[in-house]
């Protein structure tokens, strides 16, 4: 493809020169820039690393490049008006109403960028930090936990330590799997009164400044949560939960095929191995889903005392489709019904997750994708009910990674 490569670069050079000429004359060039950027990326950043893309790149440059050259030429000659790019949404005028965000009276779908954008993309995208704020339900995240009240509590009170730190922590708070941390582990038990007090102190520390932001549309209790704990408080809570579920020890024994004399005899499964009694394991994981929903309801209620108006939500539906669902603690259906003001779709690209959120009984809530990782399904996701999407914009200094493709 080298002969085509030379010609394509000549076309790109002409497109670049015409865009610069139009910009110098005060003409809106964003549509043309949007078409020219993938030309440059294909011919420069990706040409060597992805030879299988070369023919597609050459076809695109030839077809789209000639269209742009002709269009800019006609605009410069006064034969055609340049296309005007609509302004970015005015987030100070926007509110979440039902299934959609409204700018004044106009329902608006918007598309922003998580982690960025790079300078080249700023004319096209708004950073999701413009409209999204976060006050973590556990009182800290894996990057800031040493600056938050939970760190002192964790070092002072052993009952704040989670019993079991296997698997992904899901931002509660810093385990051996978490990137971007210094000095993990700090994996906490959410049942400890000392943990709860540290959470409340964190909310009081974080929320007042967040509430001053005039463009903030939603507040996340954070997301990607994965939680299970085998502490003594969890055991006592589980005993009370199964007593409430079964009513009598005889009914529990019948369901579990066990011979307990009293609910006080019930012990938690051994977290070092799979529980052999599937009925007991089922109830334990069902309990874990319930108790984490209860914690998030508590966290939201505490934050509501400080921050009474902004819509809040948490968690991602793809955990519901994994074999570790009960261990995740993230019961998206219960959270949608009982805690969330909108649906948070921090999930892989398939539209089945948006469909799942839309299909929940009684759901009439907006769906927000806060960390989109796949641009190809963007329009499909909006058509399936998504209200807002923030594309994950990765690091542009590494041309070979997926972020540069995005």
C-alpha positions in Angstrom: 0.0 0.0 0.0 2.9 2.4 -0.1 2.0 4.0 -3.4 -1.5 4.7 -2.0 0.1 5.9 1.2 2.0 8.7 -0.6 -1.1 9.9 -2.4 -3.2 9.7 0.8 -0.7 11.9 2.6 -0.9 14.4 -0.2 -4.7 14.4 0.1 -4.4 14.8 3.9 -2.0 17.7 3.5 -4.4 19.5 1.1 -7.3 18.9 3.6 -5.2 20.3 6.4 -4.2 23.4 4.4 -7.8 24.1 3.4 -9.1 23.7 7.0 -6.4 26.2 8.2 -7.4 28.7 5.4 -11.1 28.4 6.3 -10.4 28.8 10.0 -8.3 31.9 9.4 -11.4 33.4 7.7 -13.6 32.7 10.7 -15.4 29.8 9.2 -16.7 26.9 11.5 -14.4 24.0 10.6 -15.4 21.4 13.3 -17.2 19.0 10.9 -14.2 19.0 8.6 -11.8 18.5 11.6 -13.8 15.6 12.8 -13.3 13.9 9.4 -9.6 14.8 9.1 -8.5 13.5 12.5 -9.1 9.8 11.6 -7.2 10.4 8.4 -4.2 11.6 10.3 -4.5 8.8 12.9 -4.8 6.1 10.3 -1.8 7.4 8.2 0.5 8.3 11.1 -0.2 6.7 14.5 -1.7 3.4 13.3 -0.1 2.8 9.9 2.9 0.7 11.2 1.2 -1.0 14.1 -2.0 -2.1 12.3 -1.1 -3.1 8.7 -4.5 -4.9 8.3 -6.2 -1.5 8.5 -4.3 0.1 5.7 -6.7 -0.6 2.9 -9.6 0.8 4.9 -7.6 3.9 5.8 -6.7 4.5 2.2 -10.3 4.1 1.0 -11.5 6.5 3.7 -8.9 9.2 3.0 -9.6 9.0 -0.8 -13.4 9.2 -0.5 -13.8 11.5 2.5 -10.8 13.6 1.6 -12.1 14.5 -1.8 -15.5 15.3 -0.4 -14.0 17.7 2.1 -11.7 19.3 -0.4 -14.7 20.0 -2.7 -16.9 21.2 0.1 -14.3 23.6 1.6 -13.5 24.9 -1.9 -17.2 25.7 -2.5 -17.5 27.4 0.9 -14.4 29.5 0.3 -15.7 30.4 -3.2 -19.0 31.6 -1.6 -21.1 28.9 -3.3 -22.0 27.1 -0.1 -22.6 27.9 3.5 -20.4 26.1 6.1 -22.3 23.7 8.4 -22.7 25.2 11.8 -21.9 22.9 14.7 -24.6 23.2 17.4 -23.3 24.5 20.7 -22.4 22.1 23.5 -25.2 21.6 26.0 -25.6 24.3 28.7 -25.4 22.2 31.8 -26.5 25.1 34.0 -29.9 24.9 32.3 -30.2 21.1 32.3 -32.1 18.9 34.7 -32.9 15.2 34.9 -36.7 14.6 34.4 -37.9 11.1 34.1 -36.1 9.2 31.4 -34.2 12.1 29.9 -32.1 15.1 30.7 -33.8 18.4 29.6 -32.0 21.6 28.6 -34.9 23.9 29.5 -37.8 22.3 27.9 -35.8 20.4 25.3 -35.0 16.7 25.9 -31.3 16.2 25.3 -29.1 13.2 24.7 -25.5 14.0 25.4 -22.2 12.3 24.8 -19.1 13.2 26.8 -15.7 11.9 27.6 -14.4 10.1 30.7 -10.7 10.8 31.5 -9.9 13.6 29.2 -10.4 14.7 26.6 -7.1 15.3 24.9 -6.7 18.8 23.6 -7.5 17.8 20.1 -10.9 16.5 21.2 -11.9 19.4 23.4 -13.9 21.1 20.7 -16.0 18.0 20.2 -16.5 16.6 23.7 -17.1 17.8 27.3 -15.4 16.0 30.1 -17.8 14.0 32.2 -16.4 15.8 35.2 -18.5 18.8 34.0 -21.8 17.1 34.8 -20.8 14.1 37.0 -19.8 14.3 40.7 -18.9 11.5 43.0 -19.2 11.0 46.8 -18.2 7.4 47.5 -20.6 5.4 49.6 -17.7 3.7 51.5 -16.2 7.1 52.4 -13.2 6.9 50.1 -11.8 5.4 47.0 -8.6 3.4 46.2 -6.8 6.6 45.3 -7.7 8.9 48.2 -8.3 6.6 51.2 -5.2 7.8 53.1 -6.6 11.3 53.1 -10.0 10.3 54.3 -11.4 9.5 57.8 -11.6 5.8 57.0 -7.8 5.5 57.1 -7.6 6.5 60.8 -10.5 4.2 61.6 -8.9 1.3 59.7 -5.7 1.7 61.7 -7.4 2.2 65.1 -10.3 -0.3 65.0 -9.8 -3.9 63.9 -13.6 -4.4 63.4 -13.3 -2.1 60.4 -11.3 -4.8 58.6 -13.1 -6.9 56.1 -12.9 -10.7 56.7 -11.9 -11.9 53.2 -10.1 -9.9 50.6 -10.1 -12.4 47.7 -11.1 -11.2 44.3 -11.8 -7.8 43.0 -12.7 -5.3 45.7 -14.8 -3.0 43.5 -13.5 0.2 45.0 -14.2 -0.9 48.7 -11.5 0.4 49.1 -8.0 -0.8 48.2 -7.0 -4.4 47.8 -4.2 -6.2 46.1 -6.0 -6.1 42.8 -6.6 -2.3 42.8 -4.4 -0.2 40.5 -3.2 3.2 41.4 -2.7 2.6 45.1 0.2 2.9 47.5 0.1 0.6 50.5 -2.9 -1.6 49.9 -4.6 -3.5 51.5 -7.3 -1.3 53.1 -10.3 -3.5 52.6 -13.1 -2.5 54.9 -16.1 -4.0 56.6 -19.1 -1.9 56.0 -21.0 -3.3 59.1 -18.6 -1.7 61.6 -20.0 1.3 63.5 -16.6 2.9 63.1 -16.7 2.4 59.4 -20.2 4.0 59.2 -19.0 7.0 61.3 -16.0 7.5 58.9 -18.4 7.4 56.0 -20.5 10.1 57.4 -17.5 12.2 58.2 -16.3 11.8 54.6 -19.7 12.8 53.2 -19.5 16.0 55.3 -16.0 16.7 53.9 -16.8 16.0 50.3 -20.3 17.1 49.5 -20.3 20.8 50.3 -17.8 21.7 47.7 -19.4 19.4 45.1 -22.8 21.1 45.7 -21.3 24.4 44.6 -20.7 23.2 41.1 -23.4 24.8 38.9 -23.0 22.2 36.0 -23.4 19.1 38.2 -26.4 17.0 37.0 -25.9 13.7 38.9 -23.9 12.4 41.9 -22.5 8.9 42.0 -22.3 6.8 45.1 -19.4 5.5 43.0 -19.7 2.2 40.9 -18.0 -1.1 40.2 -18.8 -2.2 43.7 -18.0 -5.8 44.7 -18.6 -6.7 48.3 -18.8 -9.7 50.7 -17.6 -10.0 54.3 -17.5 -12.9 56.7 -17.0 -11.1 60.0 -18.8 -11.8 63.2 -21.3 -9.0 62.6 -22.1 -10.5 59.2 -22.7 -13.8 61.0 -25.1 -12.3 63.5 -26.9 -10.4 60.7 -27.2 -13.6 58.7 -28.7 -15.5 61.6 -31.3 -12.8 62.0 -31.9 -12.7 58.3 -32.6 -16.5 58.0 -34.7 -16.4 61.1 -36.9 -13.8 59.5 -36.9 -15.7 56.2 -37.8 -19.2 57.6 -39.6 -18.3 60.8 -38.6 -21.5 62.6 -35.5 -23.6 62.8 -37.5 -26.6 61.7 -38.3 -24.9 58.3 -34.6 -23.9 57.9 -33.5 -27.5 58.6 -36.0 -28.8 56.0 -34.7 -26.3 53.4 -31.1 -26.9 54.2 -31.3 -30.6 55.1 -29.5 -29.8 58.4 -30.1 -30.6 62.1 -29.6 -27.3 63.9 -31.3 -26.9 67.3 -31.3 -23.1 67.2 -30.5 -20.2 64.9 -27.6 -19.3 67.2 -25.8 -22.5 65.9 -25.6 -21.2 62.3 -22.1 -20.4 61.1 -21.1 -18.6 58.0 -19.7 -20.6 55.0 -15.9 -21.0 55.1 -14.6 -18.4 52.7 -11.5 -20.5 51.9 -13.6 -23.0 50.0 -16.9 -23.3 48.3 -19.8 -24.0 50.7 -20.9 -27.7 50.0 -24.5 -27.1 51.1 -25.9 -25.3 48.1 -29.1 -24.3 49.9 -27.1 -22.6 52.6 -24.8 -21.0 50.0 -27.8 -19.7 48.1 -29.2 -18.1 51.2 -25.8 -16.6 52.2 -25.4 -15.0 48.8 -29.0 -13.8 48.7 -28.4 -12.3 52.1 -25.2 -10.6 50.8 -27.1 -9.0 48.0 -29.7 -7.8 50.5 -27.3 -6.4 53.0 -25.3 -4.4 50.4 -28.5 -2.9 49.1 -29.3 -1.9 52.6 -25.9 -0.3 53.1 -26.2 1.8 49.9 -29.7 2.9 50.9 -28.2 4.0 54.2 -25.3 5.8 52.5 -27.7 7.6 50.2 -29.9 8.6 53.1 -26.9 10.0 54.9 -25.8 12.0 51.9 -29.4 13.2 51.3 -29.2 15.0 54.7 -26.4 17.1 53.3 -27.2 17.1 49.6 -31.0 17.0 49.2 -31.7 17.5 45.5 -29.2 16.0 43.1 -30.1 12.6 41.5 -27.9 9.7 43.0 -27.2 6.2 41.8 -24.7 3.4 42.0 -23.6 0.0 40.6 -23.4 -1.7 37.2 -25.7 -4.3 35.7 -23.1 -6.6 34.2 -22.5 -8.2 37.6 -26.0 -9.6 37.3 -24.8 -11.7 34.4 -21.7 -13.3 36.1 -21.5 -16.5 38.1 -20.1 -14.4 41.0 -23.3 -12.3 41.2 -24.2 -13.0 44.8 -20.6 -12.4 45.9 -20.7 -9.0 44.1 -23.5 -7.7 46.4 -24.7 -5.6 43.5 -28.4 -6.4 43.0 -29.1 -3.9 40.3 -32.8 -4.7 40.2 -33.2 -4.0 43.9 -31.0 -0.9 43.7 -33.0 0.4 40.8 -36.3 -0.1 42.7 -35.1 1.0 46.2 -32.1 3.3 46.0 -31.2 4.7 42.6 -32.7 7.9 41.1 -31.5 6.8 37.6 -29.9 3.6 36.2 -26.1 3.4 36.0 -24.9 1.3 33.0 -21.2 1.0 33.6 -21.0 -2.1 31.5 -19.5 -3.7 28.4 -20.6 -2.5 25.0 -23.5 -4.9 24.3 -26.9 -3.3 24.3 -28.3 -6.2 26.3 -27.3 -4.4 29.5 -29.3 -1.3 28.5 -32.2 -3.6 27.6 -31.9 -5.3 31.0 -32.2 -2.0 32.8 -35.1 -0.9 30.6 -36.9 -4.2 31.3 -36.9 -3.9 35.1 -40.4 -4.0 36.5 -41.8 -0.5 36.9 -38.6 1.1 35.6 -39.1 4.6 34.1 -35.7 6.0 35.0 -33.0 7.5 32.8 -30.0 5.3 31.9 -26.6 6.8 32.1 -23.4 5.1 30.8 -20.6 6.7 32.8 -17.6 4.8 31.4 -18.3 3.6 27.9 -15.5 1.5 26.4 -16.8 0.8 22.9 -17.7 3.5 20.4 -19.1 1.3 17.7 -22.4 0.7 19.6 -22.9 4.4 20.6 -26.0 5.0 18.4 -27.5 1.6 19.1 -27.2 2.2 22.9 -29.0 5.5 22.5 -31.7 3.9 20.5 -32.1 1.2 23.1 -32.8 3.8 25.8 -29.5 5.3 26.9 -29.9 9.0 28.0 -26.2 10.0 28.4 -22.9 8.4 27.5 -19.4 9.2 28.6 -16.8 7.5 26.4 -13.7 6.3 28.1 -10.9 8.4 26.5 -7.6 6.7 27.2 -4.0 7.8 26.9 -3.0 9.4 23.6 0.7 9.0 24.1 0.5 5.2 23.4 -0.6 4.9 19.8 -0.8 1.1 20.0 -3.3 0.8 22.8 -7.1 0.7 22.6 -7.4 4.3 23.9 -5.9 5.6 20.7 -8.4 3.7 18.7 -11.1 5.4 20.7 
